[in-house]
């Protein structure tokens, strides 16, 4: 398959040419992956196509309202799709696809839609690194198809992705066009209040207790207080009955710490150590740190996985790279 960066009209043409599409995104789907995937499926189904979303694992409980009753993929959809769309995923290793599937040699025509600047362009890709979220790209594709309708339900799903990836329009990826597109979604009937309540004002008590415990007992300050690393141990999660996929906002609690410029959330998964990184200073690229550790993402929000024998060893490996930023 040809590997090329394509434009918005070409992506819209791909969607028009295929009658039955299968949509998937990255592992551990966040608000943008969930919102963009479900919105694209709804947009296609509302306009004479058949589309379904494949989630390798059930998204976090904060998204239950959005995926309950949605067009989720069954065995027939996996077998009979005539085209695939991968969203919000910069490389094939992160794609949450069925076991045995290889997106480097896809069995169906594949379109990648993404906004990560480190996308490998391993397949025909609509890459818009200026977009705040993949959901924003889906909205722009919808404008290339003026004869198709974007319903209030689909607009709400796009708003979910847009608000999720901008932190409620608080992060630096919020540009003038981001707000214009959000306004257009509101005009189309997006339920902005519901999305904001679900993402920011519906935090379970046990998550709030975990965050308090994390800040009080498991937050390590380095680099004269400019780097904060929060260590989320399995014991901490068990104590509070939390699955991290249901608690994406924990890192924002750490980020709010005064005096910090870079923060990290360190957790354990499948014998390795997963690192989520955030920077509050555009001069300090956590994307560069993540890439040095075989991860990736944006310059101010990125992630990676560290192979180490303990939390302490993983934190020291990370700290060595962070110190170079300062």
C-alpha positions as a printed Julia matrix, in Angstrom:
326×3 Matrix{Float64}:
   0.0     0.0    0.0
   1.25    3.47  -0.88
   2.34    5.52   2.1
   1.45    9.15   1.58
   0.1    12.18   3.35
  -3.28   13.07   1.86
  -5.51   16.14   2.13
  -9.04   16.72   3.4
 -10.83   16.23   0.04
  -9.01   12.91  -0.45
 -10.05   11.72   3.02
 -13.66   12.69   2.34
 -13.5    10.83  -0.98
 -12.26    7.69   0.83
 -15.3     7.81   3.1
 -17.65    8.29   0.15
 -16.15    5.42  -1.87
 -16.52    2.78   0.84
 -19.91    1.45   1.84
 -18.95   -0.5    4.95
 -16.21    0.86   7.17
 -14.54   -0.42  10.31
 -13.13    2.24  12.66
 -10.56    1.8   15.4
  -8.16    3.93  17.43
  -5.34    3.51  19.94
  -5.08    1.31  23.0
  -6.63    2.61  26.22
  -8.87    5.05  24.34
  -9.21    8.55  25.77
 -11.91   11.17  25.17
 -10.62   12.04  21.71
 -10.27    8.42  20.56
 -13.74    7.58  21.88
 -15.42   10.75  20.64
 -13.81   10.87  17.21
 -14.4     7.15  16.53
 -18.03    7.12  17.6
 -18.71   10.44  15.87
 -17.28    9.22  12.57
 -19.35    6.03  12.77
 -22.5     8.01  13.53
 -21.78   10.48  10.71
 -21.33    7.63   8.22
 -24.37    5.68   9.4
 -26.53    8.8    9.25
 -25.57    9.29   5.61
 -26.18    5.94   3.98
 -23.03    4.06   4.9
 -22.53    1.26   7.38
 -19.84    1.83   9.96
 -18.85    0.24  13.26
 -16.24    0.99  15.91
 -13.93   -1.68  17.29
 -12.67   -1.18  20.85
 -10.07   -3.7   21.95
 -10.98   -2.93  25.55
 -14.01   -1.22  27.03
 -13.38    2.54  27.35
 -13.37    4.19  30.76
 -16.64    4.37  32.68
 -16.78    8.15  32.2
 -17.56    7.44  28.53
 -20.32    4.89  29.12
 -23.04    7.37  28.16
 -21.4     7.8   24.76
 -20.63    4.22  23.74
 -23.74    2.61  25.24
 -25.99    1.82  22.29
 -23.38    2.98  19.76
 -22.46    1.07  16.6
 -19.82   -1.23  18.06
 -18.2    -3.84  15.84
 -19.27   -7.47  15.86
 -17.79  -10.43  14.03
 -19.68   -9.59  10.84
 -18.31   -6.05  10.79
 -14.76   -7.32  11.22
 -15.15   -9.75   8.35
 -17.17   -7.76   5.84
 -15.82   -4.21   6.06
 -14.56   -2.93   2.7
 -12.38   -0.24   4.29
 -10.66    0.56   7.58
 -10.13    3.9    9.33
  -7.55    4.29  12.1
  -7.99    7.39  14.27
  -5.73    9.31  16.63
  -2.89    6.78  16.42
   0.63    7.72  15.24
   2.06    4.25  14.7
   0.79    0.71  14.1
   2.14   -0.59  17.41
  -0.35    1.55  19.35
  -3.36    0.59  17.25
  -6.0    -1.36  19.18
  -6.89   -3.95  16.53
  -7.86   -7.64  16.72
  -5.07  -10.1   17.41
  -3.11  -11.02  14.31
  -3.95   -7.9   12.32
  -0.98   -6.04  10.85
  -1.74   -2.49   9.75
   1.59   -2.3    7.94
   0.11   -4.79   5.46
  -3.64   -4.22   5.89
  -6.16   -6.65   4.42
  -8.46   -3.74   3.47
  -7.86   -0.22   2.16
  -6.72    1.8    5.19
  -7.06    5.51   5.94
  -5.26    7.01   8.96
  -6.6    10.24  10.47
  -4.39   11.81  13.11
  -3.04   15.0   14.7
   0.16   13.68  16.34
   3.23   15.38  14.83
   5.29   12.18  15.14
   2.92   10.09  13.0
   5.01    7.66  10.96
   2.85    7.96   7.83
   2.85    4.17   7.54
  -0.33    4.25   5.4
  -2.31    6.93   3.5
  -2.71    9.52   6.24
  -4.62   12.74   6.76
  -2.24   14.33   9.26
  -3.18   17.72  10.63
  -0.75   18.47  13.46
  -2.31   21.93  13.88
  -5.61   20.36  14.93
  -6.26   20.24  18.65
  -7.84   16.79  18.4
  -8.7    14.1   15.9
 -12.32   15.01  16.56
 -11.59   18.45  15.1
 -10.27   16.77  11.95
 -13.46   14.71  11.64
 -15.48   17.93  11.88
 -13.41   19.47   9.09
 -13.92   16.37   6.94
 -17.67   16.73   7.45
 -17.44   20.2    5.89
 -15.98   18.59   2.76
 -19.27   16.7    2.42
 -21.86   19.49   2.53
 -24.58   17.2    1.2
 -24.19   14.97   4.29
 -25.73   15.9    7.64
 -23.97   16.09  10.98
 -26.57   15.4   13.68
 -26.6    16.83  17.21
 -25.62   13.39  18.55
 -22.55   13.24  16.28
 -21.71   16.86  17.1
 -21.8    16.0   20.82
 -19.35   13.15  20.26
 -17.0    15.51  18.42
 -17.31   17.98  21.28
 -16.31   15.17  23.65
 -13.06   14.65  21.74
 -12.36   18.35  21.38
 -12.95   19.2   25.03
 -11.04   16.13  26.18
  -7.87   16.87  24.23
  -7.87   20.6   25.06
  -8.64   20.09  28.76
 -11.77   22.17  28.37
  -9.96   24.68  26.12
  -7.29   25.27  28.79
  -4.27   23.79  27.01
  -1.94   25.44  24.5
  -3.36   23.43  21.6
  -6.45   25.64  21.81
  -6.19   27.89  18.75
  -8.66   30.41  17.26
  -9.91   27.76  14.83
 -10.43   25.35  17.74
 -12.9    27.74  19.32
 -14.55   28.5   15.97
 -15.07   24.8   15.34
 -16.42   24.32  18.87
 -18.88   27.16  18.23
 -19.99   25.48  15.0
 -20.59   22.23  16.89
 -22.69   24.15  19.41
 -24.72   25.59  16.56
 -25.26   22.05  15.29
 -26.72   21.06  18.66
 -23.75   19.6   20.55
 -24.51   19.13  24.25
 -21.56   21.1   25.63
 -22.84   21.14  29.22
 -23.26   17.37  29.34
 -19.73   16.78  28.05
 -18.2    19.25  30.53
 -20.11   17.69  33.42
 -19.07   14.17  32.42
 -15.39   15.03  32.0
 -14.79   17.49  34.85
 -17.65   17.5   37.34
 -18.42   13.83  37.8
 -15.33   12.51  39.59
 -16.05    9.48  41.81
 -15.25    9.92  45.5
 -12.7     7.09  45.44
 -10.79    8.83  42.64
 -10.71   12.06  44.65
  -9.41   10.09  47.62
  -6.75    8.49  45.43
  -5.66   11.9   44.16
  -5.35   13.21  47.73
  -3.35   10.13  48.75
  -1.17   10.44  45.63
  -0.33   14.11  46.23
   0.3    13.59  49.94
   2.35   10.39  49.9
   3.46    9.5   46.37
   4.53   12.77  44.74
   8.28   13.21  44.27
   9.72   16.64  43.46
  12.98   17.0   41.53
  14.93   19.76  39.75
  14.28   22.31  42.52
  10.57   21.55  42.45
  10.2    22.11  38.73
   9.61   18.42  37.95
   6.97   16.4   39.8
   6.66   12.64  39.38
   3.59   10.95  40.83
   4.05    7.21  41.37
   0.83    5.19  41.06
   1.56    1.77  42.54
  -0.75   -1.26  42.21
  -1.23   -1.11  45.99
  -2.46    2.49  45.74
  -4.96    1.57  43.03
  -6.15   -1.44  45.0
  -6.54    0.6   48.18
  -8.91    2.99  46.45
 -10.52    0.51  44.04
  -9.43    2.4   40.94
  -8.66    1.34  37.37
  -6.48    4.06  35.83
  -8.44    3.95  32.57
 -11.34    5.41  34.59
  -9.17    8.17  36.05
  -7.53   10.01  33.16
  -7.71   13.35  34.93
  -5.29   12.35  37.7
  -2.31   13.8   35.84
  -4.05   17.17  35.66
  -4.22   17.22  39.46
  -0.44   16.8   39.49
  -0.02   19.41  36.74
  -1.85   21.97  38.89
   0.97   21.94  41.47
   2.44   25.43  41.71
   6.09   25.78  40.73
   6.16   22.72  38.48
   7.01   23.05  34.8
   7.01   19.35  33.88
   5.03   16.55  35.51
   4.84   12.8   35.07
   2.52   10.01  36.11
   4.31    6.68  36.52
   2.26    3.48  36.67
   2.81   -0.23  36.13
   1.33   -2.22  33.28
   2.13   -5.72  32.06
   5.46   -5.78  33.87
   6.62   -2.45  32.42
   6.29    1.15  33.59
   3.98    3.47  31.7
   4.83    7.16  31.78
   2.45   10.02  31.01
   4.21   13.37  30.62
   2.96   16.95  30.57
   4.82   20.24  30.19
   3.59   23.71  31.12
   6.46   25.41  29.29
   6.8    25.26  25.5
  10.59   25.5   25.93
  10.54   22.1   27.67
   9.52   19.39  25.21
   8.26   16.25  26.91
   7.67   14.92  23.4
  11.45   14.84  22.95
  11.82   12.94  26.23
   9.16   10.42  25.22
  10.74    9.86  21.81
  14.14    9.3   23.44
  12.47    6.53  25.45
  10.8     4.99  22.36
   7.49    6.71  23.0
   5.89    9.71  21.37
   3.14   12.29  21.36
   2.95   16.06  21.32
   5.61   18.45  22.54
   3.64   19.34  25.67
   1.81   16.03  26.2
   3.45   12.7   25.52
   4.03    9.22  26.86
   6.32    6.23  26.79
   7.02    2.88  28.41
  10.14    2.14  30.46
  11.5    -1.34  31.0
  12.92   -1.48  34.52
  13.07   -3.69  37.55
  11.21   -1.37  39.93
   9.36    1.91  40.21
  12.5     3.47  41.67
  14.65    2.34  38.74
  12.06    3.54  36.21
  11.85    6.94  37.9
  15.64    7.31  37.83
  15.75    6.52  34.1
  13.04    9.1   33.48
  14.7    11.68  35.74
  17.99   11.41  33.84
  16.19   12.49  30.66
  14.14   15.19  32.39
  17.25   16.75  33.9
  18.59   17.32  30.4
  15.58   19.55  29.69
  16.6    21.91  32.49
